[in-house]
């Protein structure tokens, strides 16, 4: 039986392969995908305004901490907990990391094998050091580094040289260390990025701050979690204690990252595919058609050039 055709387009991205990406691979299970500048569904991010030229159904997708603007989009995929049928929580760590759910499943005996190979203390790969946006991470980095040196492979306070670009290069680097400092840019319920899962993938013990609800997605016993401690000083003392105590280090390393060592629901492709079916089956008029839009000639030209 032939699959129904689905016309798609993508706009306002920092770079995306329209033909082969996370969404087209999943949607291809149930649809024949055609990339078109007159799509049935537009998937867009917050990198521009070309999405305003489309009058079809629109899906806003972001890995940042942004909330959807329902005056511009019909549906949204974000990290937030939003009780709305137009929204699906789809955290950045699911699709923004080169690690898969399978990579994060602990195997029997691996903690003992890994513990014997790690003799370096803690790594960090920090490039965004804007004091207005990442103050918590910068300050804690400096406090911990003052007590015991952190191997810094990012642009911020680099002391190991160039580690290379991309997820695989970062993986090779941080896999040498017992711990990885993976503070988020900001603390926001639901906002967990690849920083945490890449530490897990490398089998570091994550030193984590950020999502206050991270325990709903992951087992916080598998990490050193800032929210479990009253202040930075007691948190640092705990890190040093785990570093010095081999039995304690192995016990934390033995903890599964997922609850019961089973990937959480956000990794489910079936869940995402069901959301797309809900979008495409919805006969509600797209929000972009609720008011008249004047397409000036230069904007039409911009759309053609974009495609």
N, C-alpha and C positions, 0 to 999 in steps of 0.2 A: 504494500500500500504506500502510495507516495505521500510525502509529508506536505503539510500546508506551507505556503510561502510566507515569509515574514520579512518585510522591508525595514531595514535599520539604518540609522545614521548616528554618528558620534561627533559632538562639537565641544569646543572650549576646553580641550585637553592639553596638557603639557607635552603630549606625545602619546599616540596610541596607534597600534596596528588595527585598522578598522575591520579587516577581514579575519584576523586570527587574534583573539584575546579571550579573557576569562569568560565573558558573556557569550560570545559567538560559539565557543566550544561547548558550553552547556546548552544553549538554545538549539544547537544543531542536533541534539538528541531528538527533538520533537518537531523541528521546523527546517525548511530549506531557507537559508539566509541569503538575502540580497542586500547589498549596500547601495543605498539610493539617497539622492538629495530630496526625494519626496517620500519619506518613510512613513510606515505605520507607527513607529515608535522612535523617538529621539532620546538617546542617552547623553547627558551633558554634565560637565563639571563647572567649577566656578572660575575658570580661567579666562572668560571673555563674555561677549554678548551675542555671538552668532546664534545662540539658542532662541533668541527673541524673533528670529526670522521664520521659525517653524510654527505651524498651526496644528500639528498632530499631537498625539499623546506624548508627554514628556516625562522622563525619569531623571531626577537629579541624583547624582552619585558622588560621594566625597569620602576621602580618607582623613580629612581634617576634622576639626571640632565644630564645624559649621552646622547650623540648623537649616532645614529646608524652608524656602520662601514659597508658601502655598499659592501666592498670587502669580508665580512664574512656572510652577511645576505641578503635575498631576500626582506624581508618586515620588518616593525618595528612598534611597539606601544610604544610611549613615550609621555611625557608631552609637547613636543615642537610644535611650529607652523612651519611645514615643508610642503611646497607646492610640493608634490611628491605623485603620485598615489600609491607608495609602502608603504606609511606611513599613519597612523591614529593617531590623537591625542587622548590619553587615559590617562587623569590625574590620579595621584596616589590617590587623594582624593575619586575617584569613587569606587575603589576596595580595598584601603588600610585602610579603616575605617570600624568599625562595624556598623556605621550608614548607613541608606539607604536614598534615595532621599525623600521617604515619611516622614522620621524622621525630615527632614529639612523644611517641609511645615508648615507655621504658621497657627494657628487656630484662629478664632475670639475670642477676649477677653482674650487670653492666656497671653498677656503682663501684664495686670492688676493682673491676678492671680499669676504670677511668681514674679512680683515686690514686692508683699507683703511678700514673703517668703525669700528674700535674704537680709542678713545684713552683709555679709562678702565682703570685697573689691575686691581682685583680686587673681586669682590662676595662677600657672605656673607648668608645669611638664617638666622639662629640665634635660636631662641626658647627652646629647652631649654638652660638654662645651669646646671643643677644640678651643683655642683662635685664631688659624689660619683659622679655617673653620666657626666659629660661632661668630665672634667678635661683629657683630652688635647686636645680641640677648643678649650676655653677658653684653655688655656695657649698653644697655637700661634697662635690668633687674636691674642692680645695681643702675642706676639713679632713676628709679621709686621706687625701694625698699627703697632708702634712704629718699624719701619723705613720702611714706606710705607703710607699710609692705605688701609684697606679700606672700601669702600662697604657699610655694614651696614644691611640692610633689615628685619631681624627685631627682636624686642624687646630682644635682647642688644646693648648698646652701639650702639643705633640712631643714625645720623648723617645719614639721608636722608629721614626722615619716613615716613609711612604708604605702603607700596607696594601696598596692597590685599590681598585674600584670594584664596586658591586658586592652582592651578597656572599658570593663564594670566597672572595678575598677577605671579607670581614669574618666569615666563618673560620677560615684557616687561622686567622690571627687570634681571635678570642678563644679558640679551642685549646690554646696553650695554657690558659689561666683557670684557676679554681673558681673565681667569681667574675661576674660582669656587672658593672654599674649601668643599669638601664632605666634611668629616670626618664619620665615623659617630659615633653615641653611644658605641659600644664596638667593640673589635676581636675578631672571632670568625670562624673559618673558615665561609665561605658567607654571612655576614650582610652583604648589600649592599642598601641601600635606594634610594628614588627620588632621594636627594641626588645620586648620581653620574649617573644617566641624565638628570636635569633639567639638569645642567651641560652634558652632551653635546648635549641637544636644543637648548640655547641657543647651541651652538657656542663655548662657553668652553673653555679648557683646564682640565680638572679638577685641583685640588690635593687629592689624595685620601689618606686614611688610614682603615683599617678592616679589611675582609676580606682576610686574608693570602693567600687563594686567588683574588683578583679577576682575576688573569691568566688563569684558566681560562675566565672568562666574557667578558672584554674584553681588548683589546690595550693593555697598559700603556704602550706607546710613545706612545699618544695622550693621555696624562695625565702629570702630575708626581706621582709615587707615593712617598710618604714612606718606604716600606720599601726603596727603592733607595738610601737615604742613611744614613750612620752616625749622624747627629744632626740636631737641628733647625737648627742654625746652617748646616751645609753644605746642607741642603735649602733654606733661605731664600736662600742665595747663588745656588743654581741657579735659583730662581724669578726673582730679580732679573736674572740673566744672560739668561734667556729673554725677560724683559720688555724689556730694553735692546737685544737683538739681533733685528732684524726677520727675518733669514733663519732664525734658529733657531726663532723663534716660528712662522713659516709652515711650517717643516718638521714641527713637532709637530702643528700644526693640520691638516696634510695627512694625517696618519696616520688610518686608519680606526678607528672605535671597536670594531667587531666584528673578529674574526680573518677576514681575507680579505674584509672588508666584507659578511659574510653573518650575519644574526641567529643567535644561539646557540639551542640546542635548547629552552631554557626558555620561549621565546616561542611554541612550537608548540602550537596548540590541539588538534591531533590527538593529541599526547602526553598532554595532560590528559584528553581524551575517552577515550583508551584506558585510563587509570587508573580512570576512573569505571566503565567497562565491567567491569574486573577486580573492582572493589568489588561491583558489583551482581550479578555472576555467581558470587561467592564464596558457597558455601552453609554456611560456618562459622557456628555460633551466635554472635550478637552478645555482646560482653563484658558488656553490661548485663544479660543474661539468665542469666549464670553464677551469680548469687547473688540471693536473694529481695529485692525492693525493696518497702518499705511506702510506699504513697502516702497520706500524710495529707491530710485534706480541704482544709486551707489551701493545700497545694501543688497539688492539683488545680485549685483556684480560681485560683491564680496562673498556671497553665498556660493556662486558658481566657482569662484577662484578657490574657495576653501575646499570644495568637494574635489 
